Amino acid sequence: MFKKSVFLFALAMLMSGCYHAQVTTGLEASSEVYQKKWANGFIAGLVPPDIVDATEHCSNGVAKVETRHSFLNMVAQAITFSLYSPMEITVTCASGMGAVDGDNEPIELAKSSSKEIQQKTYSEAVSVATQTQKPVYIEFK
């Protein structure tokens, strides 16, 4: 009876464990999501799943990548004694807003500029970024 209880407790602990990792890029997320529910890994993750090429799925870049083991992924891993260790990968694409590769020409600012000129340059950069909805870079020369 005691062995059976210990076994059931250990089994419950193994099955309730969860792995979840999340990486964010700082870009604004869109509603476009690519999900791979069975990314094949092996030997308890020592052989990771193939790389997900986000450029095929996200035209504006990636906002967030999440990896996790779903309940069914953990069942498959337990049945195979971790020889097969699948995971779920979710890629949330970035929206067009805030894309890093803007088309605006950089605005030049001399390092020795007065406070007035610096303020005017920053205001100009904000104005251009607001109008074009793209980033504006200021080059300090």
TIMI-2910 file (N, C-alpha, C, CB; in pm, 1 decimal, decimal comma, always signed):
<rs>
+----------+----------+----------+----------+----------+----------+----------+----------+----------+----------+----------+----------+------+
!      n_x !      n_y !      n_z !     ca_x !     ca_y !     ca_z !      c_x !      c_y !      c_z !     cb_x !     cb_y !     cb_z ! resn !
+----------+----------+----------+----------+----------+----------+----------+----------+----------+----------+----------+----------+------+
!    +82,7 !   -120,1 !     +0,0 !     +0,0 !     +0,0 !     +0,0 !    +86,9 !   +126,3 !     +0,0 !    -94,0 !     +0,0 !   +121,7 !  Met !
!   +192,6 !   +128,2 !    +83,7 !   +280,8 !   +243,9 !    +92,5 !   +353,5 !   +265,8 !    -40,6 !   +382,5 !   +225,6 !   +207,1 !  Phe !
!   +402,9 !   +156,4 !   -101,5 !   +474,7 !   +167,8 !   -228,2 !   +383,5 !   +222,7 !   -338,0 !   +531,5 !    +31,3 !   -270,0 !  Lys !
!   +260,0 !   +177,7 !   -337,1 !   +164,9 !   +223,8 !   -437,0 !   +138,1 !   +374,1 !   -420,5 !    +33,2 !   +143,8 !   -426,6 !  Lys !
!   +126,6 !   +419,9 !   -296,7 !   +103,1 !   +562,7 !   -270,1 !   +222,3 !   +646,5 !   -313,7 !    +74,5 !   +586,0 !   -120,6 !  Ser !
!   +342,9 !   +598,1 !   -283,5 !   +463,9 !   +670,8 !   -322,4 !   +473,6 !   +677,0 !   -474,7 !   +590,4 !   +603,5 !   -262,4 !  Val !
!   +444,3 !   +564,0 !   -540,5 !   +448,6 !   +559,8 !   -686,0 !   +347,5 !   +657,2 !   -746,4 !   +421,7 !   +417,4 !   -736,1 !  Phe !
!   +226,0 !   +658,6 !   -696,4 !   +124,2 !   +748,7 !   -748,1 !   +160,2 !   +895,3 !   -722,9 !    -10,6 !   +716,5 !   -685,2 !  Leu !
!   +217,5 !   +922,4 !   -606,5 !   +260,7 !  +1058,7 !   -576,2 !   +371,5 !  +1101,5 !   -671,8 !   +308,8 !  +1069,5 !   -430,0 !  Phe !
!   +470,6 !  +1013,5 !   -692,2 !   +581,6 !  +1045,3 !   -782,6 !   +531,2 !  +1063,6 !   -925,3 !   +688,7 !   +934,7 !   -778,1 !  Ala !
!   +438,8 !   +979,4 !   -967,9 !   +381,6 !   +991,1 !  -1101,3 !   +306,2 !  +1123,1 !  -1116,0 !   +288,3 !   +872,6 !  -1130,1 !  Leu !
!   +230,8 !  +1160,0 !  -1015,0 !   +157,5 !  +1287,4 !  -1018,6 !   +253,5 !  +1405,8 !  -1026,2 !    +67,2 !  +1301,0 !   -894,5 !  Ala !
!   +363,5 !  +1399,7 !   -954,1 !   +462,0 !  +1507,4 !   -958,0 !   +527,4 !  +1517,4 !  -1095,6 !   +568,7 !  +1485,7 !   -850,4 !  Met !
!   +560,0 !  +1403,9 !  -1154,3 !   +621,0 !  +1404,3 !  -1286,8 !   +525,5 !  +1458,4 !  -1392,2 !   +665,6 !  +1264,1 !  -1324,6 !  Leu !
!   +400,8 !  +1423,3 !  -1382,2 !   +303,6 !  +1465,4 !  -1482,0 !   +256,7 !  +1609,2 !  -1461,2 !   +185,0 !  +1372,5 !  -1479,9 !  Met !
!   +272,5 !  +1663,7 !  -1344,5 !   +225,3 !  +1799,7 !  -1320,2 !   +333,2 !  +1903,1 !  -1347,7 !   +176,6 !  +1813,4 !  -1177,7 !  Ser !
!   +456,7 !  +1858,7 !  -1360,4 !   +565,9 !  +1951,6 !  -1387,3 !   +545,4 !  +2020,9 !  -1520,2 !   +700,1 !  +1879,1 !  -1385,8 !  Gly !
!   +598,7 !  +2138,1 !  -1531,2 !   +574,8 !  +2216,7 !  -1650,7 !   +701,3 !  +2291,1 !  -1685,6 !   +456,9 !  +2314,2 !  -1631,3 !  Cys !
!   +728,5 !  +2301,0 !  -1812,2 !   +842,7 !  +2377,0 !  -1860,5 !   +789,7 !  +2486,0 !  -1950,9 !   +945,5 !  +2286,3 !  -1935,1 !  Tyr !
!   +831,1 !  +2609,3 !  -1927,1 !   +783,5 !  +2720,3 !  -2007,9 !   +892,6 !  +2825,8 !  -2012,4 !   +650,7 !  +2778,9 !  -1951,5 !  His !
!   +931,6 !  +2863,7 !  -2133,2 !  +1029,0 !  +2971,6 !  -2150,7 !   +971,0 !  +3072,6 !  -2248,3 !  +1166,9 !  +2917,0 !  -2201,7 !  Ala !
!   +997,0 !  +3200,0 !  -2221,5 !   +942,2 !  +3306,2 !  -2304,9 !  +1051,8 !  +3407,7 !  -2332,5 !   +819,5 !  +3373,8 !  -2237,2 !  Gln !
!  +1067,3 !  +3444,4 !  -2459,5 !  +1165,0 !  +3545,2 !  -2499,6 !  +1089,9 !  +3654,4 !  -2573,4 !  +1279,0 !  +3483,8 !  -2588,7 !  Val !
!  +1106,4 !  +3779,3 !  -2529,3 !  +1041,5 !  +3892,1 !  -2596,0 !  +1147,8 !  +3982,8 !  -2656,4 !   +951,6 !  +3971,3 !  -2496,9 !  Thr !
!  +1113,4 !  +4045,5 !  -2768,7 !  +1208,9 !  +4131,2 !  -2839,3 !  +1187,5 !  +4279,3 !  -2812,0 !  +1200,2 !  +4106,2 !  -2987,2 !  Thr !
!  +1074,2 !  +4313,5 !  -2752,9 !  +1044,6 !  +4454,6 !  -2728,8 !   +961,0 !  +4516,9 !  -2839,2 !  +1172,5 !  +4531,8 !  -2713,5 !  Gly !
!   +940,6 !  +4444,0 !  -2949,3 !   +855,9 !  +4495,7 !  -3056,4 !   +709,1 !  +4473,1 !  -3020,8 !   +890,5 !  +4427,9 !  -3191,9 !  Leu !
!   +623,4 !  +4555,9 !  -3076,9 !   +479,8 !  +4545,0 !  -3051,1 !   +425,2 !  +4419,5 !  -3119,3 !   +404,5 !  +4671,9 !  -3101,0 !  Glu !
!   +348,7 !  +4340,0 !  -3045,6 !   +295,2 !  +4213,7 !  -3097,7 !   +175,4 !  +4237,5 !  -3188,1 !   +255,8 !  +4120,9 !  -2982,7 !  Ala !
!   +162,7 !  +4152,2 !  -3287,8 !    +44,8 !  +4154,5 !  -3375,0 !    -43,3 !  +4034,7 !  -3338,7 !    +85,9 !  +4150,8 !  -3527,6 !  Ser !
!   -151,2 !  +4018,8 !  -3411,0 !   -238,7 !  +3903,6 !  -3385,5 !   -192,8 !  +3781,2 !  -3465,2 !   -384,8 !  +3938,1 !  -3420,9 !  Ser !
!    -89,5 !  +3797,0 !  -3546,4 !    -37,4 !  +3687,1 !  -3628,2 !    +50,8 !  +3595,5 !  -3541,6 !    +43,7 !  +3742,6 !  -3750,1 !  Glu !
!    +12,0 !  +3467,7 !  -3534,5 !    +83,0 !  +3371,8 !  -3448,6 !   +111,0 !  +3244,4 !  -3528,0 !     +0,1 !  +3339,4 !  -3319,9 !  Val !
!   +232,5 !  +3193,9 !  -3515,8 !   +268,0 !  +3064,5 !  -3574,6 !   +291,2 !  +2968,8 !  -3458,5 !   +396,1 !  +3074,7 !  -3668,5 !  Tyr !
!   +230,6 !  +2851,0 !  -3465,3 !   +243,3 !  +2756,1 !  -3354,9 !   +279,4 !  +2618,3 !  -3408,7 !   +112,6 !  +2749,6 !  -3272,7 !  Gln !
!   +377,6 !  +2557,2 !  -3344,7 !   +416,5 !  +2420,1 !  -3377,2 !   +398,2 !  +2339,1 !  -3249,9 !   +565,6 !  +2411,5 !  -3431,4 !  Lys !
!   +292,1 !  +2258,7 !  -3245,3 !   +256,4 !  +2187,2 !  -3122,7 !   +347,7 !  +2068,5 !  -3093,8 !   +113,9 !  +2139,5 !  -3131,4 !  Lys !
!   +409,8 !  +2011,1 !  -3194,7 !   +496,0 !  +1894,3 !  -3175,0 !   +630,3 !  +1919,0 !  -3242,2 !   +429,4 !  +1765,5 !  -3231,3 !  Trp !
!   +715,3 !  +1997,3 !  -3177,1 !   +851,9 !  +2018,3 !  -3223,3 !   +935,3 !  +1903,6 !  -3164,5 !   +908,0 !  +2161,5 !  -3179,8 !  Ala !
!   +991,7 !  +1821,3 !  -3250,7 !  +1056,0 !  +1697,5 !  -3206,9 !  +1195,2 !  +1718,6 !  -3149,5 !  +1064,0 !  +1601,8 !  -3321,4 !  Asn !
!  +1211,0 !  +1687,4 !  -3021,5 !  +1340,2 !  +1685,6 !  -2954,8 !  +1365,3 !  +1544,4 !  -2904,1 !  +1345,7 !  +1789,4 !  -2838,2 !  Gly !
!  +1489,3 !  +1515,4 !  -2870,0 !  +1523,7 !  +1380,3 !  -2827,5 !  +1619,1 !  +1383,2 !  -2709,2 !  +1585,6 !  +1302,0 !  -2943,0 !  Phe !
!  +1624,6 !  +1273,0 !  -2639,0 !  +1713,2 !  +1249,0 !  -2524,7 !  +1701,0 !  +1361,5 !  -2422,1 !  +1859,3 !  +1235,6 !  -2571,5 !  Ile !
!  +1579,4 !  +1378,7 !  -2372,9 !  +1547,5 !  +1477,2 !  -2268,6 !  +1590,5 !  +1618,5 !  -2307,8 !  +1614,4 !  +1438,0 !  -2137,3 !  Ala !
!  +1583,4 !  +1650,4 !  -2435,7 !  +1616,5 !  +1784,4 !  -2481,3 !  +1762,1 !  +1804,5 !  -2518,6 !  +1580,3 !  +1881,1 !  -2377,1 !  Gly !
!  +1846,2 !  +1703,4 !  -2503,7 !  +1986,5 !  +1718,2 !  -2544,7 !  +1998,1 !  +1737,9 !  -2695,4 !  +2068,3 !  +1595,5 !  -2501,6 !  Leu !
!  +1907,8 !  +1676,7 !  -2768,8 !  +1897,1 !  +1701,3 !  -2912,4 !  +1772,4 !  +1788,0 !  -2929,7 !  +1888,3 !  +1565,2 !  -2997,2 !  Val !
!  +1792,1 !  +1918,4 !  -2950,1 !  +1676,6 !  +2009,4 !  -2953,5 !  +1598,2 !  +1997,2 !  -3083,7 !  +1722,8 !  +2153,8 !  -2934,7 !  Pro !
!  +1477,7 !  +2053,6 !  -3084,8 !  +1398,3 !  +2055,3 !  -3208,1 !  +1466,9 !  +2140,1 !  -3315,7 !  +1256,3 !  +2109,5 !  -3180,0 !  Pro !
!  +1423,3 !  +2120,9 !  -3439,4 !  +1475,0 !  +2202,7 !  -3549,1 !  +1441,5 !  +2349,6 !  -3523,6 !  +1416,3 !  +2155,9 !  -3685,4 !  Asp !
!  +1523,2 !  +2436,5 !  -3578,8 !  +1502,6 !  +2580,6 !  -3564,6 !  +1379,7 !  +2622,5 !  -3644,6 !  +1628,0 !  +2659,6 !  -3611,6 !  Ile !
!  +1296,7 !  +2705,5 !  -3584,4 !  +1180,6 !  +2760,5 !  -3653,3 !  +1226,4 !  +2887,7 !  -3723,3 !  +1061,2 !  +2788,8 !  -3553,8 !  Val !
!  +1217,2 !  +2890,2 !  -3855,2 !  +1256,8 !  +3007,3 !  -3932,6 !  +1140,8 !  +3106,2 !  -3934,9 !  +1299,1 !  +2967,5 !  -4077,4 !  Asp !
!  +1148,3 !  +3205,5 !  -3849,3 !  +1037,6 !  +3300,0 !  -3834,0 !  +1020,0 !  +3388,6 !  -3956,5 !  +1059,4 !  +3386,3 !  -3711,6 !  Ala !
!  +1123,7 !  +3403,4 !  -4039,4 !  +1109,3 !  +3488,3 !  -4157,9 !  +1007,4 !  +3430,9 !  -4255,4 !  +1244,2 !  +3505,4 !  -4227,7 !  Thr !
!   +983,7 !  +3300,6 !  -4249,7 !   +882,2 !  +3239,2 !  -4335,1 !   +740,9 !  +3273,8 !  -4288,7 !   +900,2 !  +3088,0 !  -4337,6 !  Glu !
!   +724,5 !  +3306,6 !  -4162,3 !   +592,6 !  +3326,0 !  -4104,1 !   +564,1 !  +3470,5 !  -4064,7 !   +577,7 !  +3238,2 !  -3984,4 !  His !
!   +667,2 !  +3547,8 !  -4034,3 !   +648,9 !  +3684,2 !  -3983,6 !   +720,2 !  +3784,5 !  -4073,4 !   +701,1 !  +3696,0 !  -3838,9 !  Cys !
!   +645,3 !  +3864,7 !  -4145,5 !   +706,7 !  +3961,3 !  -4236,9 !   +764,7 !  +4083,1 !  -4164,9 !   +604,7 !  +4007,0 !  -4338,6 !  Ser !
!   +716,2 !  +4114,3 !  -4045,1 !   +763,8 !  +4231,8 !  -3970,6 !   +854,9 !  +4196,8 !  -3854,0 !   +646,5 !  +4310,3 !  -3919,1 !  Asn !
!   +902,9 !  +4074,5 !  -3849,0 !   +988,5 !  +4032,7 !  -3738,1 !   +908,0 !  +3963,6 !  -3629,4 !  +1062,4 !  +4152,7 !  -3679,8 !  Gly !
!   +977,4 !  +3932,8 !  -3520,9 !   +918,6 !  +3855,3 !  -3411,7 !   +906,2 !  +3942,2 !  -3287,1 !  +1003,5 !  +3729,6 !  -3381,6 !  Val !
!   +791,3 !  +3933,5 !  -3222,2 !   +769,6 !  +4005,1 !  -3096,2 !   +796,6 !  +3914,3 !  -2976,5 !   +626,0 !  +4059,8 !  -3089,7 !  Ala !
!   +757,7 !  +3784,9 !  -2989,2 !   +771,6 !  +3695,4 !  -2873,8 !   +782,5 !  +3551,0 !  -2921,7 !   +651,5 !  +3711,4 !  -2776,3 !  Lys !
!   +867,2 !  +3473,0 !  -2852,5 !   +878,5 !  +3329,2 !  -2878,0 !   +858,8 !  +3257,8 !  -2744,8 !  +1017,7 !  +3292,0 !  -2943,2 !  Val !
!   +771,1 !  +3158,7 !  -2744,3 !   +745,2 !  +3080,1 !  -2624,2 !   +768,1 !  +2932,5 !  -2654,8 !   +600,8 !  +3103,8 !  -2572,1 !  Glu !
!   +833,1 !  +2864,7 !  -2563,0 !   +845,3 !  +2719,2 !  -2572,0 !   +789,9 !  +2661,0 !  -2443,7 !   +994,0 !  +2674,3 !  -2595,4 !  Thr !
!   +719,8 !  +2549,8 !  -2457,9 !   +664,7 !  +2485,7 !  -2339,6 !   +637,9 !  +2339,5 !  -2369,6 !   +535,8 !  +2556,5 !  -2293,0 !  Arg !
!   +625,2 !  +2262,7 !  -2263,8 !   +585,5 !  +2122,9 !  -2274,3 !   +438,6 !  +2115,7 !  -2235,2 !   +674,7 !  +2029,3 !  -2183,3 !  His !
!   +353,0 !  +2078,4 !  -2329,3 !   +211,6 !  +2061,0 !  -2298,6 !   +194,1 !  +1928,5 !  -2224,1 !   +124,7 !  +2064,3 !  -2428,8 !  Ser !
!    +76,6 !  +1905,7 !  -2173,3 !    +49,8 !  +1781,2 !  -2101,6 !    +75,3 !  +1660,7 !  -2191,6 !    -94,8 !  +1779,1 !  -2049,5 !  Phe !
!    +27,1 !  +1667,2 !  -2316,0 !    +47,7 !  +1555,1 !  -2408,0 !   +195,2 !  +1538,7 !  -2445,2 !    -35,9 !  +1575,0 !  -2534,4 !  Leu !
!   +268,3 !  +1649,3 !  -2456,5 !   +412,5 !  +1640,3 !  -2480,2 !   +480,8 !  +1564,9 !  -2366,1 !   +473,9 !  +1781,3 !  -2495,6 !  Asn !
!   +440,1 !  +1595,4 !  -2242,0 !   +499,7 !  +1529,0 !  -2125,2 !   +461,0 !  +1381,8 !  -2118,7 !   +456,8 !  +1599,5 !  -1996,4 !  Met !
!   +338,9 !  +1348,6 !  -2160,8 !   +297,6 !  +1207,8 !  -2163,9 !   +385,2 !  +1131,4 !  -2263,0 !   +146,8 !  +1194,6 !  -2202,4 !  Val !
!   +405,7 !  +1188,7 !  -2382,0 !   +490,6 !  +1122,7 !  -2482,4 !   +632,6 !  +1106,6 !  -2430,7 !   +491,4 !  +1202,5 !  -2613,9 !  Ala !
!   +682,1 !  +1207,8 !  -2360,0 !   +817,6 !  +1199,8 !  -2304,6 !   +825,1 !  +1092,7 !  -2195,8 !   +861,0 !  +1336,7 !  -2247,8 !  Gln !
!   +723,5 !  +1083,7 !  -2111,3 !   +723,2 !   +984,6 !  -2003,5 !   +715,6 !   +843,0 !  -2059,1 !   +606,0 !  +1009,7 !  -1908,0 !  Ala !
!   +632,9 !   +822,3 !  -2160,4 !   +616,2 !   +688,9 !  -2219,1 !   +746,6 !   +640,3 !  -2282,3 !   +503,6 !   +690,2 !  -2324,3 !  Ile !
!   +822,3 !   +731,9 !  -2340,4 !   +947,3 !   +693,9 !  -2408,1 !  +1069,6 !   +709,8 !  -2317,6 !   +966,0 !   +777,8 !  -2534,1 !  Thr !
!  +1046,6 !   +729,9 !  -2188,1 !  +1155,6 !   +748,3 !  -2091,2 !  +1250,9 !   +859,3 !  -2136,4 !  +1233,4 !   +616,2 !  -2072,0 !  Phe !
!  +1195,8 !   +967,2 !  -2187,4 !  +1266,3 !  +1088,5 !  -2230,5 !  +1352,7 !  +1070,0 !  -2355,1 !  +1352,3 !  +1137,8 !  -2119,0 !  Ser !
!  +1340,3 !   +957,0 !  -2423,3 !  +1412,7 !   +942,1 !  -2549,4 !  +1352,5 !  +1036,0 !  -2654,4 !  +1408,3 !   +794,3 !  -2598,5 !  Leu !
!  +1221,0 !  +1046,8 !  -2654,0 !  +1151,0 !  +1141,3 !  -2740,1 !  +1097,7 !  +1250,5 !  -2649,4 !  +1035,4 !  +1072,2 !  -2822,9 !  Tyr !
!  +1139,3 !  +1374,1 !  -2672,6 !  +1097,5 !  +1483,2 !  -2584,1 !  +1046,4 !  +1601,8 !  -2666,1 !  +1214,7 !  +1527,3 !  -2493,1 !  Ser !
!   +920,2 !  +1594,9 !  -2709,5 !   +863,6 !  +1702,6 !  -2789,9 !   +829,4 !  +1824,9 !  -2705,8 !   +739,8 !  +1653,9 !  -2862,1 !  Pro !
!   +815,8 !  +1938,0 !  -2773,4 !   +772,0 !  +2060,5 !  -2706,0 !   +686,4 !  +2141,3 !  -2802,1 !   +893,7 !  +2144,6 !  -2656,2 !  Met !
!   +617,6 !  +2237,6 !  -2746,9 !   +532,3 !  +2327,1 !  -2824,9 !   +604,5 !  +2460,2 !  -2840,2 !   +392,2 !  +2346,4 !  -2757,0 !  Glu !
!   +612,0 !  +2512,2 !  -2962,6 !   +677,4 !  +2640,4 !  -2988,9 !   +573,5 !  +2735,3 !  -3047,0 !   +799,5 !  +2623,8 !  -3086,2 !  Ile !
!   +561,8 !  +2853,5 !  -2988,0 !   +468,1 !  +2955,2 !  -3034,7 !   +545,9 !  +3082,8 !  -3066,4 !   +356,8 !  +2982,5 !  -2928,3 !  Thr !
!   +532,1 !  +3131,4 !  -3189,4 !   +598,0 !  +3254,4 !  -3232,3 !   +489,9 !  +3358,7 !  -3256,7 !   +685,4 !  +3231,5 !  -3361,0 !  Val !
!   +497,5 !  +3469,9 !  -3183,9 !   +405,0 !  +3581,3 !  -3204,8 !   +477,4 !  +3684,9 !  -3289,2 !   +355,6 !  +3643,0 !  -3068,1 !  Thr !
!   +422,1 !  +3714,9 !  -3405,1 !   +485,9 !  +3808,8 !  -3497,0 !   +470,5 !  +3952,4 !  -3448,1 !   +426,7 !  +3794,4 !  -3637,4 !  Cys !
!   +561,2 !  +4036,8 !  -3493,5 !   +555,7 !  +4178,2 !  -3459,2 !   +463,8 !  +4250,7 !  -3555,8 !   +696,3 !  +4240,7 !  -3460,8 !  Ala !
!   +404,0 !  +4356,6 !  -3507,5 !   +322,9 !  +4439,7 !  -3595,5 !   +417,0 !  +4531,0 !  -3673,4 !   +216,8 !  +4522,5 !  -3514,7 !  Ser !
!   +364,0 !  +4600,6 !  -3771,7 !   +446,6 !  +4691,1 !  -3851,7 !   +495,4 !  +4810,1 !  -3772,0 !   +369,6 !  +4739,4 !  -3971,7 !  Gly !
!   +426,6 !  +4841,9 !  -3662,6 !   +465,5 !  +4956,2 !  -3580,4 !   +591,6 !  +4923,0 !  -3503,6 !   +352,4 !  +4996,1 !  -3483,7 !  Met !
!   +684,7 !  +5012,9 !  -3501,3 !   +804,5 !  +4993,7 !  -3421,6 !   +905,8 !  +4901,3 !  -3485,0 !   +767,9 !  +4941,4 !  -3288,9 !  Gly !
!   +894,3 !  +4876,5 !  -3614,4 !   +992,4 !  +4791,0 !  -3679,5 !  +1128,9 !  +4856,4 !  -3671,4 !   +953,5 !  +4763,3 !  -3826,3 !  Ala !
!  +1230,4 !  +4776,7 !  -3655,8 !  +1364,8 !  +4829,0 !  -3634,3 !  +1425,2 !  +4885,3 !  -3761,6 !  +1454,3 !  +4720,9 !  -3579,0 !  Val !
!  +1388,9 !  +4833,5 !  -3877,6 !  +1453,2 !  +4876,0 !  -4001,4 !  +1372,2 !  +4984,7 !  -4071,0 !  +1472,3 !  +4756,9 !  -4094,8 !  Asp !
!  +1381,6 !  +5105,1 !  -4021,5 !  +1307,4 !  +5215,5 !  -4080,0 !  +1372,0 !  +5263,4 !  -4208,5 !  +1296,6 !  +5329,9 !  -3981,4 !  Gly !
!  +1293,5 !  +5338,0 !  -4288,7 !  +1342,8 !  +5389,9 !  -4415,8 !  +1388,0 !  +5534,6 !  -4403,1 !  +1235,3 !  +5378,3 !  -4522,7 !  Asp !
!  +1370,2 !  +5597,3 !  -4288,3 !  +1405,2 !  +5737,0 !  -4270,9 !  +1556,1 !  +5755,5 !  -4267,7 !  +1342,7 !  +5791,7 !  -4143,8 !  Asn !
!  +1599,6 !  +5863,7 !  -4329,4 !  +1741,6 !  +5897,5 !  -4324,8 !  +1777,3 !  +5942,5 !  -4183,3 !  +1776,3 !  +6008,6 !  -4429,0 !  Glu !
!  +1896,1 !  +5907,1 !  -4135,4 !  +1935,7 !  +5953,1 !  -4001,6 !  +1953,5 !  +6105,5 !  -3999,7 !  +2066,9 !  +5883,4 !  -3957,1 !  Pro !
!  +1923,0 !  +6163,5 !  -3887,5 !  +1941,7 !  +6306,7 !  -3867,3 !  +2075,5 !  +6325,1 !  -3797,3 !  +1823,6 !  +6370,1 !  -3784,0 !  Ile !
!  +2158,9 !  +6411,5 !  -3851,7 !  +2291,9 !  +6433,0 !  -3794,6 !  +2287,6 !  +6542,4 !  -3688,6 !  +2392,9 !  +6469,6 !  -3904,6 !  Glu !
!  +2363,8 !  +6519,1 !  -3583,8 !  +2373,3 !  +6616,6 !  -3474,6 !  +2517,8 !  +6620,3 !  -3427,4 !  +2276,2 !  +6580,6 !  -3356,1 !  Leu !
!  +2576,4 !  +6738,8 !  -3428,5 !  +2714,6 !  +6753,2 !  -3381,9 !  +2719,9 !  +6735,4 !  -3230,6 !  +2772,7 !  +6891,3 !  -3422,4 !  Ala !
!  +2823,0 !  +6665,2 !  -3184,2 !  +2835,9 !  +6640,5 !  -3040,7 !  +2850,2 !  +6770,4 !  -2962,4 !  +2955,4 !  +6550,1 !  -3013,2 !  Lys !
!  +2905,7 !  +6872,2 !  -3025,4 !  +2929,1 !  +6998,8 !  -2955,1 !  +2812,7 !  +7097,2 !  -2972,3 !  +3058,3 !  +7062,7 !  -3005,2 !  Ser !
!  +2697,1 !  +7049,7 !  -3018,2 !  +2581,5 !  +7137,5 !  -3040,4 !  +2529,7 !  +7195,3 !  -2909,3 !  +2469,3 !  +7061,1 !  -3111,5 !  Ser !
!  +2472,0 !  +7313,8 !  -2921,3 !  +2412,9 !  +7376,6 !  -2803,1 !  +2285,5 !  +7302,4 !  -2762,8 !  +2382,3 !  +7526,4 !  -2829,9 !  Ser !
!  +2239,0 !  +7329,9 !  -2643,4 !  +2116,2 !  +7266,7 !  -2592,8 !  +1997,0 !  +7300,2 !  -2683,2 !  +2087,4 !  +7312,7 !  -2447,3 !  Lys !
!  +1992,6 !  +7421,5 !  -2733,9 !  +1884,0 !  +7463,3 !  -2821,8 !  +1879,9 !  +7378,7 !  -2948,9 !  +1898,9 !  +7611,2 !  -2857,6 !  Glu !
!  +1993,6 !  +7359,4 !  -3010,1 !  +2000,9 !  +7281,6 !  -3134,6 !  +1969,8 !  +7134,2 !  -3106,3 !  +2141,5 !  +7295,8 !  -3200,3 !  Ile !
!  +2017,8 !  +7084,3 !  -2993,9 !  +1986,7 !  +6946,1 !  -2957,6 !  +1835,8 !  +6928,1 !  -2942,5 !  +2059,0 !  +6906,6 !  -2827,0 !  Gln !
!  +1771,8 !  +7019,6 !  -2870,9 !  +1627,3 !  +7012,0 !  -2849,7 !  +1552,0 !  +7020,4 !  -2981,7 !  +1581,1 !  +7123,6 !  -2755,8 !  Gln !
!  +1595,3 !  +7107,6 !  -3070,2 !  +1531,6 !  +7123,1 !  -3201,2 !  +1546,4 !  +6993,9 !  -3282,5 !  +1593,5 !  +7243,3 !  -3278,3 !  Lys !
!  +1663,6 !  +6930,4 !  -3276,4 !  +1688,0 !  +6806,3 !  -3350,0 !  +1599,8 !  +6694,0 !  -3296,8 !  +1836,1 !  +6766,4 !  -3340,9 !  Thr !
!  +1589,2 !  +6682,4 !  -3164,7 !  +1502,8 !  +6579,6 !  -3104,8 !  +1357,1 !  +6601,7 !  -3145,2 !  +1516,1 !  +6580,4 !  -2950,4 !  Tyr !
!  +1313,0 !  +6726,1 !  -3144,0 !  +1175,0 !  +6757,3 !  -3183,5 !  +1151,2 !  +6720,7 !  -3329,5 !  +1144,5 !  +6906,8 !  -3160,7 !  Ser !
!  +1248,8 !  +6748,1 !  -3414,5 !  +1237,8 !  +6712,5 !  -3556,1 !  +1228,1 !  +6560,1 !  -3572,9 !  +1359,1 !  +6767,7 !  -3635,3 !  Glu !
!  +1309,4 !  +6486,7 !  -3497,8 !  +1307,4 !  +6340,6 !  -3505,5 !  +1171,7 !  +6285,6 !  -3462,2 !  +1419,0 !  +6280,7 !  -3418,3 !  Ala !
!  +1116,1 !  +6340,0 !  -3356,9 !   +984,0 !  +6296,6 !  -3309,8 !   +877,3 !  +6326,7 !  -3415,0 !   +948,3 !  +6366,1 !  -3176,0 !  Val !
!   +885,2 !  +6443,0 !  -3475,0 !   +788,5 !  +6482,3 !  -3576,4 !   +793,9 !  +6389,3 !  -3697,7 !   +813,3 !  +6626,5 !  -3619,6 !  Ser !
!   +914,1 !  +6360,0 !  -3746,4 !   +929,4 !  +6270,7 !  -3862,3 !   +881,7 !  +6130,1 !  -3827,4 !  +1077,0 !  +6266,9 !  -3909,7 !  Val !
!   +916,6 !  +6081,1 !  -3710,0 !   +875,0 !  +5945,9 !  -3668,6 !   +723,3 !  +5936,4 !  -3656,6 !   +940,7 !  +5908,0 !  -3534,4 !  Ala !
!   +660,7 !  +6042,3 !  -3607,8 !   +515,2 !  +6043,6 !  -3594,4 !   +447,5 !  +6042,9 !  -3731,1 !   +470,2 !  +6165,9 !  -3513,9 !  Thr !
!   +501,6 !  +6118,7 !  -3823,9 !   +442,7 !  +6126,8 !  -3957,3 !   +461,0 !  +5997,3 !  -4036,7 !   +503,8 !  +6242,9 !  -4033,7 !  Gln !
!   +578,6 !  +5937,2 !  -4027,1 !   +608,4 !  +5818,9 !  -4110,1 !   +577,4 !  +5687,7 !  -4040,1 !   +753,7 !  +5819,8 !  -4151,0 !  Thr !
!   +554,7 !  +5691,6 !  -3909,7 !   +531,6 !  +5570,7 !  -3830,1 !   +650,2 !  +5473,4 !  -3838,2 !   +403,5 !  +5500,7 !  -3877,1 !  Gln !
!   +770,5 !  +5528,5 !  -3852,7 !   +892,7 !  +5448,8 !  -3857,7 !   +996,5 !  +5514,4 !  -3768,0 !   +945,6 !  +5435,1 !  -4004,0 !  Lys !
!  +1092,8 !  +5437,4 !  -3721,4 !  +1193,3 !  +5495,4 !  -3632,6 !  +1282,0 !  +5595,6 !  -3705,7 !  +1278,9 !  +5385,4 !  -3571,3 !  Pro !
!  +1332,2 !  +5689,5 !  -3629,2 !  +1425,6 !  +5789,0 !  -3681,1 !  +1551,7 !  +5779,9 !  -3595,7 !  +1363,7 !  +5934,9 !  -3678,6 !  Val !
!  +1665,4 !  +5774,7 !  -3662,3 !  +1792,3 !  +5763,6 !  -3591,5 !  +1864,0 !  +5896,9 !  -3594,3 !  +1880,4 !  +5653,7 !  -3653,1 !  Tyr !
!  +1927,6 !  +5929,0 !  -3482,4 !  +2006,5 !  +6049,6 !  -3472,3 !  +2153,0 !  +6007,9 !  -3464,7 !  +1964,4 !  +6135,6 !  -3348,5 !  Ile !
!  +2233,2 !  +6055,9 !  -3560,2 !  +2375,7 !  +6025,1 !  -3561,0 !  +2450,9 !  +6141,2 !  -3495,7 !  +2427,1 !  +5999,2 !  -3706,6 !  Glu !
!  +2529,3 !  +6108,5 !  -3396,5 !  +2610,8 !  +6210,4 !  -3330,7 !  +2746,3 !  +6212,7 !  -3398,0 !  +2624,7 !  +6183,0 !  -3177,7 !  Phe !
!  +2781,0 !  +6327,3 !  -3454,3 !  +2907,7 !  +6341,5 !  -3528,5 !  +3001,5 !  +6431,2 !  -3453,9 !  +2884,1 !  +6396,7 !  -3669,6 !  Lys !
+----------+----------+----------+----------+----------+----------+----------+----------+----------+----------+----------+----------+------+
</rs>
